[in-house]
Amino acid sequence: MREYTTQMDAARKGIVTSEIQTVAEKEHMTSEALMKLVAEGKVAICANRNHTCLNPEGVGSMLRTKINVNLGVSRDCKDYNIEMQKVMSAVDMGAEAIMDLSSHGDTRPFRRKLTSECPAMIGTVPVYDSVIHYQRDLATLTARDFIDVIRMHAEDGVDFVTLHCGITRKTIEQIKKHKRKMNIVSRGGSLVFAWMSMTGEENPFYEYYDEILDICEEYDVTISLGDACRPGCLADASDVCQIEELVRLGELTKRAWAHNVQVMVEGPGHVPLDQVAANMKIQQSICMGAPFYVLGPIVTDIAPGYDHITSAIGGAVAAMNGAAFLCYVTPAEHLALPNVDDVKQGIIASKIAAHAADIAKGVPGARDIDDRMAEARQKLDWEAQYACALDSETARAIRNSRSPEEDHSDTCSMCGKFCAVRSMNKALAGEYIDIL
């Protein structure tokens, strides 16, 4: 029997776990410095003891910004083999976490396959699985049914679970009173809201929170406190419903830490660009520095088909101002279940945002790859440029498909012999510069 229950418990006892050691090495910091952050709750190492193939990562604002990829089948798109292709592609492209948001069929075999084969952190939203696991209408489910599904996910090796604990029966009146344009757009949040409305009972994830904490402590599952009232359009950003829920999430964070349970706090959502930084600072204050996990934020409502771009803009600003974990958004957001290409586009956009933020906040070593790219470009070394690229395959394909008419390995079809780098290299070397 091990000497600690969770990574937070180990850190508080001064025990350097293998996960803490691995994350410290990845983040270029000492185990002692990382342990302090884990003990305080400012870094979460999501590592279920049953996820034996995990390559652990740390989530915290002072570490490299991590990205999450949402996957999973639906009633209209139910091929688990395709979802597994997306998973392995996402891991190859550098995603640190995979969330299985499946809402159809028997989800347990796929979830167990993920925790037995996938080295990335695995997350789920148990309230989705409750309806399909029991194959009963939402209103017929009991609080015990919801709690039992959380335990099942913990047993299956899930590293973090999104639980919408922060909405209560008071939220029903708030939503009716404040007349949001988009009401609740969180899928899990809407299910909890609907269950409360139909049964007249309190949110089971709030009412039985202490029992949930016992389960999470037993398996070392991190709670990702879901933001049921996240804004689904710019008009609803930073409103009373969102902020009131955030205050409650701050209280729930304290209660989790008292149980040695690690916490991440989820955030918006659709937010105007000028409000993104303020949202990050408010969360850091109310939730005492717990890692902030944001969807986007999406900074305009009018770009369906391009929301991976609107999300990357918001994500870069969010991470620069304290967000620790970016949930990717694909071109299919608001439109359809993403296909393999959509997943790739979403990951690359999120990786760009995360990397740009890491440079801005001075994460050790973050800019090294950019400096190597600059050196490769100055030398017009195309292979070295591909090696530095986030997506070398696409970079190579673009150049090869539009190469110069003449064989000029030191130019591209954009500038040809007008290339500034070529001209400067020759001028500084005292060579003749031929243009025509």
C-alpha positions in Angstrom: 0.0 0.0 0.0 1.4 3.4 -1.0 2.1 6.1 1.5 -0.2 8.7 -0.1 -3.6 8.9 -1.6 -3.2 11.6 -4.3 -0.5 13.6 -5.9 -1.5 16.5 -3.7 -1.3 14.4 -0.6 2.1 13.2 -1.6 3.3 16.7 -2.3 2.1 17.8 1.1 3.9 15.0 2.8 7.2 15.8 0.9 7.0 12.6 -1.2 8.5 12.8 -4.7 6.3 10.6 -6.8 7.4 9.3 -10.2 4.8 11.6 -11.7 6.1 14.7 -9.9 9.7 13.7 -10.9 8.7 13.3 -14.6 6.7 16.6 -14.7 9.5 18.5 -13.0 12.0 17.3 -15.6 9.6 18.3 -18.5 9.1 21.7 -17.0 12.8 22.4 -16.3 12.2 22.9 -12.6 13.2 21.1 -9.4 10.9 18.5 -7.8 10.9 20.6 -4.6 9.6 23.7 -6.5 6.9 21.6 -8.3 5.8 19.9 -5.1 5.1 23.2 -3.4 2.8 24.2 -6.3 1.0 20.8 -6.3 0.6 21.0 -2.5 -0.9 24.5 -2.8 -3.3 23.4 -5.6 -1.7 25.7 -8.2 -0.6 22.8 -10.3 -2.6 19.6 -10.9 -1.0 16.4 -12.1 -4.0 14.4 -13.3 -2.9 10.8 -12.8 -5.5 8.1 -11.9 -3.6 5.2 -10.3 -5.4 2.9 -12.7 -4.1 4.7 -15.8 -0.9 2.7 -16.0 0.3 3.9 -19.4 0.0 7.6 -18.6 2.8 9.9 -19.6 2.1 12.5 -16.8 1.8 16.2 -17.4 1.4 19.2 -15.0 -1.4 21.8 -15.5 -0.7 25.2 -14.0 -0.3 28.8 -15.1 3.4 28.8 -14.5 4.1 25.7 -16.6 3.8 25.1 -20.3 0.2 25.7 -21.5 -1.4 22.3 -22.1 -4.1 21.5 -24.7 -7.1 19.2 -24.5 -8.8 17.5 -27.4 -12.5 16.6 -27.2 -13.5 13.4 -29.0 -16.3 10.7 -28.8 -19.2 9.3 -30.7 -22.7 10.5 -31.1 -25.9 8.9 -32.3 -25.2 10.2 -35.8 -21.5 9.4 -35.9 -20.8 6.2 -34.0 -17.6 4.7 -35.3 -15.2 4.1 -32.4 -12.4 3.1 -34.8 -12.5 6.5 -36.3 -12.4 8.1 -32.9 -9.4 6.0 -32.0 -7.6 7.3 -35.1 -8.4 10.8 -34.0 -7.0 10.0 -30.5 -3.6 8.6 -31.8 -3.3 11.5 -34.3 -4.0 14.0 -31.5 -1.3 12.5 -29.3 1.2 12.4 -32.2 0.5 16.2 -32.7 1.2 16.9 -29.1 -2.2 17.0 -27.3 -1.6 16.5 -23.6 -5.2 15.4 -22.9 -8.1 13.6 -24.5 -11.7 14.0 -23.3 -14.1 11.3 -24.3 -17.5 13.0 -24.7 -19.3 10.0 -26.2 -23.1 10.2 -26.0 -24.2 7.0 -27.6 -23.8 3.2 -27.2 -21.7 1.3 -24.7 -19.0 3.7 -23.8 -17.1 1.6 -21.3 -15.0 -0.5 -23.7 -13.7 2.7 -25.5 -13.0 4.4 -22.2 -11.0 1.4 -21.0 -9.2 1.2 -24.3 -8.2 4.8 -23.8 -6.8 4.3 -20.3 -5.0 1.2 -21.3 -3.4 2.4 -24.5 -3.3 6.3 -24.6 -0.5 8.0 -22.8 -2.3 11.4 -22.6 -4.5 12.4 -19.7 -8.0 11.1 -20.1 -11.1 13.1 -19.1 -14.8 12.4 -19.2 -18.1 14.1 -18.3 -20.0 11.4 -16.3 -23.4 13.1 -16.5 -23.4 12.3 -20.3 -22.7 8.7 -19.6 -25.4 8.4 -17.0 -28.3 8.5 -19.4 -26.8 6.1 -21.9 -25.3 3.7 -19.3 -28.7 3.2 -17.7 -30.7 3.6 -20.9 -33.3 5.5 -19.0 -34.8 9.0 -19.5 -33.1 11.7 -17.5 -36.0 12.4 -15.1 -36.0 8.7 -14.0 -32.3 8.8 -12.8 -31.5 9.2 -9.1 -28.7 11.0 -7.4 -27.3 7.6 -6.6 -27.2 6.7 -10.3 -25.1 9.8 -11.1 -22.6 9.0 -8.2 -22.2 5.4 -9.3 -21.3 6.4 -12.8 -18.5 8.7 -11.3 -17.2 5.7 -9.4 -17.3 3.6 -12.6 -15.3 6.2 -14.5 -12.8 6.4 -11.7 -12.4 2.6 -11.7 -11.8 2.7 -15.4 -8.8 4.9 -15.0 -10.1 8.3 -16.0 -7.7 11.0 -14.8 -10.1 13.9 -14.6 -13.9 14.3 -14.6 -15.9 17.4 -15.5 -18.6 17.8 -12.9 -21.1 20.6 -13.0 -21.2 21.1 -9.2 -21.6 24.9 -9.2 -25.2 25.2 -10.3 -28.0 24.8 -7.8 -31.7 25.3 -7.7 -30.9 29.0 -7.2 -29.5 29.0 -10.7 -32.9 28.1 -12.1 -34.3 31.4 -10.8 -31.3 33.3 -12.0 -31.5 32.0 -15.5 -35.2 32.9 -15.6 -34.6 36.4 -14.2 -31.6 37.6 -16.1 -32.9 36.6 -19.6 -29.7 35.5 -21.2 -29.6 35.4 -25.0 -28.3 31.9 -25.0 -29.4 30.6 -21.6 -27.1 27.6 -20.7 -25.0 26.2 -23.6 -23.0 23.7 -21.5 -24.2 20.3 -22.5 -23.6 18.8 -19.1 -24.9 21.9 -17.4 -28.1 21.8 -19.4 -28.6 18.2 -18.4 -28.2 19.0 -14.7 -30.5 22.0 -15.0 -33.1 19.9 -16.8 -32.9 17.1 -14.1 -33.3 19.7 -11.3 -36.3 21.3 -13.2 -38.0 18.0 -13.7 -37.4 16.3 -10.4 -37.5 19.4 -8.1 -34.4 18.1 -6.4 -31.0 19.8 -5.7 -28.0 19.2 -8.0 -26.7 15.8 -6.9 -23.1 16.8 -7.8 -23.4 19.7 -5.3 -25.5 17.9 -2.7 -23.3 14.8 -2.5 -20.0 16.6 -3.2 -18.3 15.1 -0.1 -19.0 11.6 -1.3 -17.7 12.5 -4.7 -14.5 13.8 -3.1 -14.1 10.5 -1.3 -14.2 8.6 -4.7 -11.8 11.0 -6.3 -9.4 10.7 -3.4 -9.5 6.9 -3.5 -8.5 6.8 -7.2 -6.6 10.1 -7.5 -9.1 11.6 -9.9 -8.8 15.3 -10.5 -12.1 17.2 -10.5 -12.6 19.7 -13.3 -15.3 22.0 -12.0 -17.5 22.5 -15.0 -18.8 26.0 -15.8 -22.4 25.2 -16.5 -23.2 29.0 -16.9 -20.3 29.8 -19.3 -21.4 32.4 -21.8 -22.5 30.9 -25.2 -22.4 34.3 -26.9 -20.7 37.6 -26.4 -23.8 39.2 -25.0 -23.8 36.8 -22.0 -20.1 37.2 -21.1 -19.2 38.1 -17.6 -22.8 38.3 -16.4 -24.3 37.6 -13.0 -24.9 33.9 -13.7 -21.3 33.3 -14.8 -19.7 35.1 -11.9 -22.0 33.8 -9.3 -21.3 30.2 -10.3 -17.5 31.0 -10.3 -17.8 32.2 -6.7 -19.4 28.8 -5.8 -16.6 27.0 -7.7 -14.1 28.8 -5.5 -15.8 27.5 -2.4 -15.9 23.9 -3.9 -12.2 24.2 -4.7 -11.4 24.8 -1.0 -13.4 21.8 0.0 -11.7 19.6 -2.5 -8.2 20.7 -1.4 -9.2 19.8 2.2 -9.7 16.2 0.9 -6.3 16.3 -0.9 -8.3 16.2 -4.2 -6.8 18.1 -7.1 -8.9 20.7 -8.9 -9.1 22.4 -12.2 -11.7 25.2 -12.8 -13.4 25.5 -16.2 -14.0 28.8 -17.8 -15.6 30.6 -20.7 -16.7 30.3 -23.4 -17.7 33.2 -25.7 -15.9 36.4 -24.4 -15.1 39.7 -26.1 -11.4 40.1 -26.6 -11.2 43.0 -24.2 -12.7 41.0 -21.4 -10.5 37.9 -21.7 -7.7 39.0 -19.4 -10.1 40.3 -16.8 -11.9 36.9 -16.7 -8.6 35.2 -16.1 -7.6 37.5 -13.2 -11.1 37.2 -11.6 -10.8 33.4 -11.7 -7.3 33.4 -10.2 -8.5 35.5 -7.3 -11.8 33.7 -6.6 -10.3 30.2 -7.1 -7.0 30.9 -5.3 -4.8 30.1 -8.3 -6.3 26.7 -9.1 -5.5 25.8 -12.8 -7.9 27.4 -15.2 -9.2 25.3 -18.1 -10.8 27.4 -20.8 -12.9 26.6 -23.9 -11.3 29.0 -26.3 -12.3 31.6 -25.3 -14.2 32.3 -28.6 -13.9 36.1 -29.3 -16.6 36.5 -31.9 -19.9 34.7 -32.6 -19.9 35.0 -36.4 -17.2 32.6 -37.6 -18.8 29.1 -37.9 -16.3 27.0 -39.9 -13.4 29.1 -38.6 -13.9 28.9 -34.8 -10.5 27.2 -34.4 -9.1 30.7 -35.4 -11.4 32.7 -33.1 -10.6 30.3 -30.3 -6.8 30.5 -30.9 -7.0 34.3 -30.7 -8.8 34.1 -27.3 -6.8 31.2 -26.1 -3.5 33.0 -26.6 -4.7 36.0 -24.6 -6.2 33.8 -21.9 -3.1 31.7 -21.5 -0.8 34.8 -21.4 -3.0 36.1 -18.6 -3.1 32.9 -16.5 -5.1 30.1 -18.2 -3.3 26.8 -17.8 -5.2 24.5 -20.1 -6.8 25.2 -23.4 -9.6 23.1 -24.8 -9.2 23.0 -28.5 -12.0 24.2 -30.8 -12.3 22.8 -34.4 -13.7 24.3 -37.6 -16.8 22.1 -36.9 -17.6 23.8 -33.6 -21.4 24.7 -33.6 -21.8 22.7 -36.8 -21.0 19.0 -36.6 -18.9 16.3 -35.0 -15.3 17.0 -36.1 -13.7 14.7 -38.6 -10.0 13.8 -38.7 -9.0 16.9 -40.6 -11.1 19.1 -38.3 -9.3 17.6 -35.3 -5.9 18.4 -36.9 -6.9 22.0 -37.6 -8.2 22.5 -34.1 -5.0 21.0 -32.5 -2.6 23.1 -34.6 -4.6 26.3 -33.8 -4.5 25.5 -30.1 -0.9 24.6 -30.1 0.0 27.9 -31.8 -2.0 29.8 -29.1 -0.4 27.8 -26.3 3.1 28.3 -27.6 2.6 32.0 -28.3 1.4 32.5 -24.7 4.3 30.5 -23.3 6.7 32.8 -25.0 4.8 35.8 -23.7 4.8 34.7 -20.1 8.5 33.6 -20.2 8.2 29.9 -19.7 11.8 28.6 -19.7 12.9 27.3 -23.0 9.7 28.2 -24.8 11.3 30.4 -27.4 14.2 28.0 -28.2 12.4 26.4 -31.1 11.6 29.9 -32.6 15.3 30.8 -32.4 16.2 27.6 -34.2 13.7 28.4 -36.9 15.1 31.9 -37.3 18.6 30.4 -37.8 17.3 27.9 -40.4 15.5 30.7 -42.3 18.6 32.9 -42.3 20.5 30.0 -43.8 17.6 29.1 -46.2 17.8 25.6 -44.9 14.4 24.2 -45.8 14.9 20.8 -44.1 15.8 22.5 -40.8 12.8 24.7 -41.1 10.5 21.7 -41.6 12.0 20.2 -38.5 11.1 23.2 -36.4 7.6 23.6 -37.8 4.5 22.6 -35.7 3.2 20.8 -38.8 6.2 19.9 -40.9 4.1 17.8 -43.3 1.9 20.7 -44.4 4.9 23.1 -44.6 6.7 20.7 -46.9 3.7 20.0 -49.0 3.0 23.7 -49.6 6.6 24.4 -50.7 6.8 21.3 -52.9 3.4 22.0 -54.6 4.5 25.6 -55.5 8.2 25.4 -56.1 10.1 27.9 -58.2 10.2 27.4 -62.0 14.0 27.5 -61.9 16.0 25.3 -59.7 16.7 27.7 -56.9 17.0 25.8 -53.7 17.7 29.0 -51.9 14.4 30.7 -52.9 10.7 30.0 -53.0 8.0 30.9 -55.6 6.9 34.0 -53.5 10.0 36.1 -54.1 12.4 34.1 -56.3 15.6 36.0 -56.7 14.0 39.0 -55.0 14.3 37.1 -51.8 15.5 39.5 -49.0 17.3 36.7 -47.1 19.2 35.6 -50.3 20.2 39.1 -51.2 21.4 40.0 -47.7 23.4 36.7 -47.4 25.2 37.5 -50.7 25.7 41.2 -49.9 27.3 40.5 -46.5 29.5 37.8 -48.1 30.6 40.3 -50.8 29.1 38.3 -53.6 27.4 39.6 -56.8 23.6 39.7 -56.4 21.8 38.5 -59.6 18.2 39.4 -59.7 17.0 38.9 -63.3 
